Amino acid sequence: MRLKEVMRGCDYTPSLTLPPRGGGLGEGDMDISGVAYDSRKVKENCLFVAITGERYDGHDFIKDVIEGGAAAIVYERNINETGKGRMGETGTYSPVLRVSDSPSPLPLYISVKNTRKALACIANNFYGRPSDRLTLIGITGTNGKTTTTYILKSILESWGKEVGLIGTIQYLIKDRVYPALHTTPESLEFQGLLKDIFLSGCTHVISEVSSHALAQYRVDGAGFKTAVFTNLTGDHLDFHKTMEDYFRAKERLFRELLNKDGTSVINLDDPYGRSLVSSLVAFCRSQNILTYGLETGADIMAVDIDNSFQGLRFKILFRGRNYDISSHLIGQPNVYNIMSAVGVSISLGVPWQVILKGIEKAGNVTGRFEKVDIGQGFLCIIDYAHSEDALERLICTARELTLPPHPPLTKGGYRGGDSSPRIITVFGCGGDRDRGKRPRMGAVATRLSDFVIITSDNPRSEEPADIIKEIEGGIVSKNYLIEPYRREAIMKAVDMADDGDIVLIAGKGHEDYQEIKGVRYRFNDRDVIEGAIKDKLQRKDSGSQGVKNAGKKLLDPSTPFSST
């Protein structure tokens, strides 16, 4: 593709003081073989875009990029002769043009104000603006995104549509499954996925859109037909700093990226959802808004809700008519997820009989209130809840399925004389993430559960003990114990559970790894739970008591989180 076409619509200034290959953008243009923002992926005659990531800055690798054969470099700040990025004293965006030891012809330098914005524009052009040929649906919010995408996928497939999916668990293109490194990938991968989805024959794409993606312009250039706002609660404040910034990032999807004839589907029960509606009205984008909720005033309302271990039964009211909903999903959060999927379906013109069929066909999503039952007398549930709001919703949903509140467990979490069903929660908090939510999650877990085991999530570069200490800062009760080894924490919870109890394993959900000190080790909550249950059932059959591995650590302290 010609460089001029790749840069079409991007706000840039070419620096022609270096001898470009084939001339500058105004001097005959040049062919571009590919686009890269990772210096290790640079190939001959490609265009390199220097963006700043979580760990590295592309401006620091310009020398490597030149030696790799890049034909052009898009940058936003000064570059010195060693290839290290630096901003000039004047704040200008002109590069220092000396790379004397480079064996390759020097590339064309292209200056932009924001390389992430430029990358989104470039990626969209390079892949042929694929969203123009697809019905693209974006779902954003703190909680509920993943489950909503799978419900909606079931509905659209029941309508006979071929559907691609981009989200937290995986990326799906028909029968092809790709691991998801991010909820929403970088713009180059995002546009590449859209093109692959189109070429596969799909007509519709459902994408989770994270706040990070919106703040970093990863989905800019894509045209969204429908956008969903699920809710907004305290999370990711290590990145956004304030709830206002967090909300403004989410708002971009509706104010800047939604097609002019697109539809906004918004949770009216959420205070930020109401703020979003007001914002769109003021922005003259109110003509295509569908709201949903349990409270009076929403366009789509749920009433007569029956929640059980068998699933959900309720009615949806819409424009004077009511529709009977039957779902295998459990809990009030899934009532909201179903309503949001219904809102999208209505906006796309899906017939009601198809909507109802698709909802009924939608199965449980991996790691989202996922039940583990291999014949034990108690229930184990795995959930991705990793914020205080999500954890509260998880525990309250489980509480609805048990008897009324009852006294806490005895010291150590084991049963006294009370035989009432109880909730035992295992959770931790991720390292290198929002530290402010840690004490709040500790408070929620111990206040709403009968007993809590505080453990490790993905500690990343932090020490597990430091994270746990911050969690303890919000706890005022004594109905908990600390077990930093996640495998052992899960086994203890399973061991102390009696018939009728509910064991909640929160935080990691679908994840099949645990990240410690920059290394991802194989670890799957479900595998550990099933192993613990089988061990308990075997001990029960043989008449032995207590934790099989009591008295020793399950993992060597020198490698505390080795692979399973």
C-alpha positions as CSV (number, residue, x, y, z in Angstrom):
1,M,0.0,0.0,0.0
2,R,1.2,3.5,-0.8
3,L,2.3,5.6,2.2
4,K,0.0,8.4,1.2
5,E,-3.0,6.0,1.4
6,V,-1.9,4.6,4.8
7,M,-1.6,8.2,6.2
8,R,-4.9,9.4,4.7
9,G,-7.0,11.3,7.3
10,C,-4.1,11.4,9.8
11,D,-2.9,14.7,11.2
12,Y,0.8,14.6,10.3
13,T,3.8,16.6,9.2
14,P,6.5,14.8,7.1
15,S,10.1,15.8,7.9
16,L,11.9,15.8,4.6
17,T,15.4,16.6,5.9
18,L,16.4,12.9,5.6
19,P,16.6,11.3,2.2
20,P,13.4,9.1,2.2
21,R,13.1,6.0,0.1
22,G,11.3,6.9,-3.0
23,G,10.7,10.5,-1.9
24,G,8.4,12.1,0.7
25,L,4.7,12.1,0.8
26,G,4.7,15.0,-1.7
27,E,7.5,13.6,-3.9
28,G,6.2,10.4,-5.5
29,D,5.2,8.6,-2.3
30,M,6.5,5.1,-1.4
31,D,5.2,1.5,-0.9
32,I,4.7,0.3,2.6
33,S,5.0,-3.4,3.2
34,G,3.4,-3.4,6.7
35,V,2.8,-1.5,9.9
36,A,4.4,-2.1,13.3
37,Y,4.6,-0.5,16.7
38,D,6.8,-3.2,18.2
39,S,10.4,-2.8,17.1
40,R,10.9,-6.6,17.1
41,K,8.3,-6.9,14.4
42,V,9.7,-4.4,12.0
43,K,10.3,-5.7,8.4
44,E,11.9,-4.2,5.3
45,N,9.9,-1.2,4.0
46,C,7.4,-1.2,6.8
47,L,6.0,1.8,8.6
48,F,6.9,2.0,12.3
49,V,4.7,4.0,14.8
50,A,6.5,4.9,18.1
51,I,3.9,4.6,20.9
52,T,4.4,4.6,24.6
53,G,3.3,1.4,26.3
54,E,3.1,0.3,29.9
55,R,6.8,-0.8,30.1
56,Y,8.5,0.5,26.9
57,D,8.5,3.6,24.7
58,G,8.8,3.0,21.0
59,H,10.9,6.2,20.7
60,D,13.7,4.4,22.6
61,F,14.1,1.8,19.8
62,I,14.4,4.0,16.7
63,K,17.9,2.8,16.0
64,D,16.7,-0.8,16.0
65,V,13.8,0.1,13.7
66,I,16.1,1.8,11.2
67,E,18.4,-1.2,11.2
68,G,15.4,-3.4,10.7
69,G,14.6,-1.6,7.4
70,A,11.7,0.6,8.2
71,A,10.8,2.9,5.4
72,A,9.1,5.5,7.5
73,I,8.8,6.3,11.2
74,V,5.8,8.1,12.9
75,Y,6.8,9.8,16.1
76,E,5.5,12.4,18.5
77,R,8.6,13.6,20.3
78,N,12.3,14.3,19.8
79,I,14.7,11.5,18.9
80,N,18.4,11.7,19.4
81,E,21.3,10.2,17.5
82,T,21.3,7.0,19.5
83,G,17.6,6.3,18.8
84,K,16.6,7.3,22.3
85,G,13.5,9.5,22.5
86,R,13.7,12.9,24.1
87,M,11.6,16.1,24.0
88,G,13.5,19.2,22.9
89,E,13.7,22.2,25.2
90,T,11.3,24.1,22.9
91,G,8.7,21.3,22.9
92,T,9.0,21.0,19.1
93,Y,8.4,17.7,17.3
94,S,11.4,17.7,15.0
95,P,13.8,14.7,15.1
96,V,17.5,15.0,15.6
97,L,18.6,13.4,12.3
98,R,21.9,11.6,13.0
99,V,22.1,7.9,13.1
100,S,25.6,7.6,11.6
101,D,26.2,3.9,12.1
102,S,23.0,2.7,10.5
103,P,23.7,0.3,7.5
104,S,20.3,1.0,5.9
105,P,19.1,4.1,4.0
106,L,17.5,6.5,6.5
107,P,13.7,6.5,6.6
108,L,11.2,9.3,6.3
109,Y,10.2,10.8,9.6
110,I,6.6,11.8,10.1
111,S,5.6,14.0,13.0
112,V,2.2,13.7,14.8
113,K,0.8,15.1,18.0
114,N,-0.3,11.7,19.3
115,T,1.1,8.5,18.0
116,R,-1.7,6.4,19.5
117,K,-4.3,8.4,17.6
118,A,-2.2,8.1,14.5
119,L,-1.8,4.3,14.9
120,A,-5.6,3.9,15.0
121,C,-6.0,5.9,11.8
122,I,-3.1,4.1,10.1
123,A,-4.4,0.7,11.1
124,N,-7.9,1.5,9.8
125,N,-6.5,2.6,6.5
126,F,-4.0,-0.3,6.1
127,Y,-6.7,-2.9,6.7
128,G,-9.2,-1.3,4.3
129,R,-11.6,0.3,6.9
130,P,-13.2,-3.1,7.7
131,S,-15.9,-1.8,10.1
132,D,-17.5,-0.1,7.1
133,R,-18.5,-3.6,5.9
134,L,-19.6,-5.0,9.2
135,T,-22.2,-4.4,11.9
136,L,-20.0,-3.5,14.8
137,I,-21.4,-3.6,18.4
138,G,-19.4,-2.2,21.3
139,I,-20.0,-3.0,24.9
140,T,-18.4,-1.0,27.7
141,G,-18.8,-0.8,31.5
142,T,-17.1,-2.0,34.6
143,N,-19.0,-5.2,34.9
144,G,-21.2,-7.4,32.7
145,K,-19.4,-6.9,29.4
146,T,-18.3,-10.5,28.8
147,T,-21.6,-12.2,29.6
148,T,-23.5,-9.6,27.6
149,T,-21.4,-10.4,24.5
150,Y,-22.1,-14.1,24.8
151,I,-25.8,-13.6,25.3
152,L,-25.9,-11.3,22.3
153,K,-23.9,-13.7,20.2
154,S,-26.4,-16.5,20.9
155,I,-29.3,-14.2,19.9
156,L,-27.6,-13.1,16.6
157,E,-26.7,-16.7,15.7
158,S,-30.3,-17.7,16.4
159,W,-31.1,-15.0,13.8
160,G,-28.9,-16.8,11.3
161,K,-26.0,-14.4,11.4
162,E,-22.3,-15.2,11.4
163,V,-20.8,-13.4,14.4
164,G,-17.2,-12.6,15.4
165,L,-16.4,-11.8,19.0
166,I,-13.6,-9.8,20.6
167,G,-13.4,-9.9,24.4
168,T,-11.8,-10.7,27.7
169,I,-11.9,-14.5,27.5
170,Q,-11.0,-15.0,23.8
171,Y,-11.3,-13.7,20.3
172,L,-13.7,-15.8,18.1
173,I,-13.8,-15.9,14.3
174,K,-16.3,-18.7,13.4
175,D,-14.7,-21.9,14.7
176,R,-11.3,-20.3,15.2
177,V,-10.3,-19.3,18.8
178,Y,-7.5,-17.0,19.6
179,P,-6.2,-16.2,23.2
180,A,-7.0,-12.7,24.4
181,L,-4.1,-10.8,25.8
182,H,-6.2,-7.7,26.4
183,T,-10.0,-7.2,26.6
184,T,-9.6,-4.9,23.6
185,P,-6.4,-5.3,21.6
186,E,-4.2,-2.4,20.3
187,S,-5.6,-0.7,17.3
188,L,-3.4,-2.5,14.8
189,E,-4.5,-5.9,16.1
190,F,-8.1,-4.7,16.5
191,Q,-8.4,-3.6,12.9
192,G,-6.6,-6.7,11.7
193,L,-9.2,-8.8,13.6
194,L,-12.0,-6.9,12.0
195,K,-10.6,-7.6,8.6
196,D,-10.1,-11.3,9.3
197,I,-13.7,-11.5,10.7
198,F,-15.0,-9.9,7.5
199,L,-13.0,-12.1,5.2
200,S,-14.3,-15.2,7.1
201,G,-17.8,-14.3,6.0
202,C,-19.1,-12.8,9.3
203,T,-21.5,-9.9,9.1
204,H,-21.6,-8.9,12.8
205,V,-18.9,-8.3,15.4
206,I,-19.4,-7.9,19.1
207,S,-16.6,-6.3,20.9
208,E,-15.9,-5.6,24.6
209,V,-14.5,-2.0,24.7
210,S,-12.4,-1.4,27.8
211,S,-11.8,2.0,29.4
212,H,-8.1,1.6,28.7
213,A,-8.8,1.0,25.0
214,L,-10.9,4.1,24.8
215,A,-8.4,6.3,26.7
216,Q,-5.6,4.9,24.4
217,Y,-7.6,5.4,21.1
218,R,-7.4,1.6,20.3
219,V,-10.9,1.5,18.6
220,D,-10.8,5.0,17.0
221,G,-11.6,4.8,13.3
222,A,-14.0,1.9,13.7
223,G,-17.7,2.7,13.1
224,F,-20.0,1.3,15.8
225,K,-23.6,0.6,14.9
226,T,-24.7,0.1,18.5
227,A,-22.9,0.9,21.8
228,V,-23.8,-0.5,25.3
229,F,-23.1,1.1,28.7
230,T,-23.5,-1.6,31.4
231,N,-22.4,0.3,34.6
232,L,-19.5,2.1,36.2
233,T,-18.1,1.4,39.6
234,G,-14.7,1.9,41.3
235,D,-12.0,0.1,39.3
236,H,-8.9,0.9,37.2
237,L,-8.3,4.1,39.2
238,D,-4.6,3.3,39.1
239,F,-4.9,4.2,35.4
240,H,-7.7,6.8,35.3
241,K,-6.9,8.4,38.7
242,T,-10.5,9.6,39.2
243,M,-14.0,8.3,38.6
244,E,-14.6,11.4,36.4
245,D,-11.7,10.5,34.1
246,Y,-12.9,6.9,34.1
247,F,-16.4,8.0,33.0
248,R,-15.1,10.4,30.4
249,A,-13.1,7.5,28.8
250,K,-16.3,5.4,28.6
251,E,-18.3,8.4,27.3
252,R,-16.0,8.6,24.2
253,L,-17.6,5.4,22.7
254,F,-21.0,7.1,22.6
255,R,-20.0,10.7,21.8
256,E,-17.2,10.2,19.4
257,L,-17.1,6.7,18.0
258,L,-20.8,5.7,17.5
259,N,-22.1,6.1,14.0
260,K,-24.4,9.1,13.5
261,D,-27.4,6.8,12.9
262,G,-26.2,4.4,15.7
263,T,-28.0,3.5,18.9
264,S,-26.9,3.9,22.5
265,V,-28.2,1.2,24.9
266,I,-27.8,2.4,28.5
267,N,-28.4,1.1,32.0
268,L,-30.7,3.7,33.5
269,D,-30.4,2.3,37.0
270,D,-26.7,3.2,37.1
271,P,-26.0,6.8,38.2
272,Y,-23.3,7.2,35.5
273,G,-25.7,5.7,33.0
274,R,-28.2,8.5,33.8
275,S,-25.3,11.0,33.5
276,L,-24.5,9.5,30.1
277,V,-28.1,9.9,28.9
278,S,-28.0,13.6,30.0
279,S,-24.7,14.1,28.3
280,L,-26.0,12.6,25.0
281,V,-29.1,14.7,25.1
282,A,-27.0,17.9,25.5
283,F,-24.8,16.6,22.7
284,C,-27.8,16.2,20.4
285,R,-27.4,12.4,20.3
286,S,-30.6,11.6,22.1
287,Q,-32.7,10.4,19.0
288,N,-31.4,6.8,19.2
289,I,-31.2,6.0,22.9
290,L,-32.7,2.8,24.5
291,T,-32.5,2.6,28.3
292,Y,-33.0,-0.5,30.4
293,G,-33.4,-1.2,34.1
294,L,-35.6,-2.3,37.0
295,E,-36.7,1.1,37.9
296,T,-39.7,3.0,36.4
297,G,-38.8,5.1,33.4
298,A,-36.6,2.8,31.5
299,D,-37.6,1.8,27.9
300,I,-36.8,-1.9,28.7
301,M,-37.9,-3.1,32.2
302,A,-37.6,-6.4,34.0
303,V,-40.3,-7.4,36.4
304,D,-41.4,-10.6,38.3
305,I,-37.9,-11.9,38.7
306,D,-37.5,-15.5,39.9
307,N,-33.9,-16.4,40.6
308,S,-32.8,-20.0,41.4
309,F,-30.0,-22.5,40.9
310,Q,-31.9,-23.6,37.8
311,G,-31.7,-20.1,36.2
312,L,-33.7,-17.0,35.8
313,R,-37.4,-16.4,34.9
314,F,-38.8,-12.9,34.5
315,K,-40.8,-10.6,32.2
316,I,-39.5,-7.8,30.1
317,L,-41.8,-4.9,29.5
318,F,-41.3,-2.9,26.3
319,R,-43.6,-0.5,24.6
320,G,-46.8,-1.8,26.3
321,R,-46.1,-5.4,25.8
322,N,-44.5,-8.1,28.0
323,Y,-42.2,-11.0,27.1
324,D,-41.4,-14.1,29.1
325,I,-37.7,-14.6,29.6
326,S,-36.2,-18.0,30.5
327,S,-32.5,-18.3,31.0
328,H,-29.9,-20.8,32.3
329,L,-28.0,-17.9,33.8
330,I,-28.2,-17.1,37.5
331,G,-28.5,-13.9,39.5
332,Q,-29.7,-10.3,39.2
333,P,-26.6,-9.1,37.4
334,N,-27.6,-11.4,34.6
335,V,-31.0,-9.8,34.4
336,Y,-29.2,-6.6,33.5
337,N,-26.9,-8.4,31.1
338,I,-30.0,-10.0,29.3
339,M,-31.7,-6.6,29.2
340,S,-28.7,-5.0,27.5
341,A,-28.5,-7.7,24.9
342,V,-32.2,-7.3,24.3
343,G,-31.7,-3.5,23.8
344,V,-29.0,-4.2,21.1
345,S,-31.2,-6.8,19.4
346,I,-34.1,-4.4,19.3
347,S,-31.9,-1.7,17.7
348,L,-30.8,-4.2,15.0
349,G,-34.4,-5.3,14.3
350,V,-34.2,-8.8,15.6
351,P,-37.7,-10.4,15.9
352,W,-38.8,-11.0,19.5
353,Q,-39.3,-14.8,19.0
354,V,-35.6,-14.9,17.9
355,I,-34.5,-12.8,20.9
356,L,-36.3,-15.2,23.3
357,K,-34.9,-18.3,21.7
358,G,-31.3,-16.8,21.7
359,I,-31.6,-16.0,25.4
360,E,-32.8,-19.5,26.3
361,K,-30.0,-21.0,24.3
362,A,-27.2,-18.9,25.9
363,G,-25.2,-21.1,28.2
364,N,-23.0,-20.2,31.2
365,V,-19.9,-18.2,30.4
366,T,-16.5,-19.6,31.6
367,G,-15.5,-17.9,34.9
368,R,-18.7,-16.0,35.2
369,F,-20.8,-17.4,38.1
370,E,-19.5,-20.8,36.8
371,K,-20.8,-23.7,38.8
372,V,-18.5,-26.6,39.7
373,D,-20.5,-29.7,40.6
374,I,-19.0,-33.2,40.5
375,G,-21.3,-34.8,43.0
376,Q,-20.4,-33.0,46.2
377,G,-23.1,-31.8,48.6
378,F,-22.1,-28.2,48.5
379,L,-21.8,-25.8,45.6
380,C,-18.6,-24.2,44.3
381,I,-18.8,-21.1,42.1
382,I,-15.9,-19.5,40.1
383,D,-16.3,-15.8,39.2
384,Y,-14.1,-13.1,37.7
385,A,-15.3,-10.5,40.3
386,H,-12.2,-8.3,41.0
387,S,-13.8,-5.1,42.3
388,E,-15.8,-4.4,45.4
389,D,-19.0,-3.9,43.4
390,A,-18.6,-7.1,41.5
391,L,-17.6,-9.0,44.7
392,E,-20.7,-7.6,46.5
393,R,-23.0,-8.6,43.6
394,L,-21.4,-12.1,43.6
395,I,-21.9,-12.7,47.3
396,C,-25.4,-11.2,47.3
397,T,-26.4,-13.4,44.4
398,A,-25.2,-16.4,46.2
399,R,-27.0,-15.2,49.4
400,E,-30.3,-15.1,47.5
401,L,-29.9,-18.8,46.9
402,T,-29.4,-19.8,50.5
403,L,-31.4,-19.5,53.8
404,P,-31.6,-16.1,55.6
405,P,-28.5,-14.7,57.5
406,H,-27.1,-16.8,60.2
407,P,-24.2,-16.8,62.8
408,P,-20.6,-16.8,61.5
409,L,-18.5,-20.0,61.4
410,T,-16.5,-20.9,64.4
411,K,-12.8,-20.1,64.7
412,G,-10.9,-21.4,61.7
413,G,-14.0,-21.5,59.6
414,Y,-15.3,-24.9,60.6
415,R,-18.9,-25.7,61.5
416,G,-20.1,-25.5,65.1
417,G,-23.6,-26.7,65.9
418,D,-25.4,-24.6,63.3
419,S,-26.4,-26.5,60.2
420,S,-27.6,-23.5,58.1
421,P,-26.0,-23.1,54.6
422,R,-23.2,-20.7,54.6
423,I,-21.1,-18.7,52.1
424,I,-17.3,-19.2,52.2
425,T,-15.4,-16.7,50.0
426,V,-11.9,-17.0,48.7
427,F,-10.4,-13.9,47.0
428,G,-7.3,-11.7,46.6
429,C,-6.4,-8.5,44.8
430,G,-4.2,-8.2,41.7
431,G,-0.8,-6.6,42.1
432,D,0.3,-3.5,40.2
433,R,-3.4,-2.5,39.9
434,D,-5.7,-0.1,41.8
435,R,-4.6,-0.3,45.4
436,G,-7.5,1.8,46.7
437,K,-10.0,-1.0,46.2
438,R,-8.1,-3.5,48.3
439,P,-9.5,-2.5,51.8
440,R,-12.9,-1.9,50.3
441,M,-13.0,-5.5,48.9
442,G,-11.8,-6.8,52.3
443,A,-14.7,-5.0,54.0
444,V,-17.3,-6.2,51.5
445,A,-16.1,-9.8,51.6
446,T,-16.1,-10.1,55.4
447,R,-19.3,-8.2,55.9
448,L,-21.4,-10.3,53.4
449,S,-19.8,-13.7,53.7
450,D,-19.9,-16.1,56.6
451,F,-16.2,-16.8,56.3
452,V,-13.4,-15.5,54.1
453,I,-10.1,-16.8,53.1
454,I,-7.8,-14.0,51.8
455,T,-5.2,-15.2,49.3
456,S,-3.3,-14.2,46.2
457,D,-4.7,-13.2,42.8
458,N,-2.1,-12.2,40.3
459,P,0.5,-10.5,42.5
460,R,2.6,-9.5,39.5
461,S,5.6,-7.5,40.7
462,E,4.3,-7.0,44.3
463,E,4.7,-9.2,47.3
464,P,1.6,-11.1,48.2
465,A,1.9,-10.3,51.9
466,D,1.9,-6.5,51.1
467,I,-1.3,-6.9,49.1
468,I,-3.0,-8.9,51.8
469,K,-2.0,-6.4,54.4
470,E,-3.8,-3.7,52.5
471,I,-6.9,-5.9,52.1
472,E,-6.9,-6.4,55.9
473,G,-6.9,-2.6,56.3
474,G,-10.7,-2.5,55.6
475,I,-11.7,-5.4,57.8
476,V,-13.2,-5.0,61.2
477,S,-14.5,-8.5,61.9
478,K,-12.7,-11.7,62.6
479,N,-14.4,-14.1,60.3
480,Y,-11.4,-14.7,58.0
481,L,-8.0,-16.3,57.7
482,I,-5.0,-15.6,55.5
483,E,-3.6,-18.2,53.2
484,P,-1.3,-16.6,50.5
485,Y,-1.0,-19.8,48.5
486,R,-4.0,-19.8,46.3
487,R,-4.1,-23.5,45.7
488,E,-4.1,-24.2,49.5
489,A,-6.7,-21.5,50.1
490,I,-9.1,-23.1,47.7
491,M,-8.4,-26.5,49.2
492,K,-9.1,-25.2,52.7
493,A,-12.4,-23.6,51.6
494,V,-13.5,-26.9,50.0
495,D,-12.5,-28.8,53.1
496,M,-14.4,-26.7,55.5
497,A,-17.6,-26.7,53.4
498,D,-20.6,-28.8,54.5
499,D,-23.6,-29.9,52.6
500,G,-25.6,-26.9,51.4
501,D,-22.8,-24.4,51.7
502,I,-21.6,-22.2,48.8
503,V,-17.9,-21.8,48.2
504,L,-17.1,-18.7,46.1
505,I,-13.7,-18.5,44.4
506,A,-13.4,-14.9,43.1
507,G,-11.0,-12.8,41.1
508,K,-9.5,-14.9,38.3
509,G,-12.5,-16.5,36.6
510,H,-11.5,-17.8,33.2
511,E,-7.8,-17.2,33.6
512,D,-5.5,-20.2,33.2
513,Y,-2.4,-18.7,34.7
514,Q,-1.1,-16.9,37.8
515,E,1.3,-14.0,37.2
516,I,4.2,-13.7,39.6
517,K,7.3,-11.5,39.1
518,G,6.7,-11.2,35.4
519,V,6.2,-14.9,34.8
520,R,2.8,-16.5,34.0
521,Y,2.5,-20.0,35.6
522,R,-0.2,-22.4,34.6
523,F,-3.0,-22.2,37.2
524,N,-6.7,-22.8,36.8
525,D,-9.1,-22.3,39.7
526,R,-11.5,-25.0,38.3
527,D,-8.8,-27.6,38.1
528,V,-7.8,-26.9,41.7
529,I,-11.4,-27.0,42.9
530,E,-12.2,-30.2,41.2
531,G,-9.0,-31.8,42.6
532,A,-9.9,-30.6,46.1
533,I,-13.5,-31.9,45.8
534,K,-12.3,-35.3,44.6
535,D,-9.8,-35.6,47.4
536,K,-12.5,-34.7,49.9
537,L,-15.0,-37.2,48.5
538,Q,-12.3,-39.9,48.6
539,R,-11.4,-39.1,52.2
540,K,-15.1,-39.2,53.1
541,D,-15.5,-42.6,51.5
542,S,-12.5,-43.9,53.4
543,G,-13.5,-42.4,56.7
544,S,-10.4,-40.1,57.1
545,Q,-10.7,-36.6,58.4
546,G,-9.1,-33.2,57.8
547,V,-7.1,-31.7,54.9
548,K,-5.1,-34.4,53.2
549,N,-2.0,-32.2,53.0
550,A,-2.5,-30.6,56.5
551,G,0.8,-29.8,58.2
552,K,2.8,-29.1,55.0
553,K,2.7,-26.5,52.3
554,L,1.2,-27.6,49.0
555,L,3.8,-25.6,47.2
556,D,7.5,-25.1,47.8
557,P,8.0,-21.7,49.4
558,S,10.9,-21.0,47.1
559,T,8.6,-21.4,44.1
560,P,5.3,-20.5,45.7
561,F,3.2,-20.4,42.5
562,S,4.7,-23.0,40.3
563,S,2.7,-24.4,37.4
564,T,0.0,-27.0,37.9
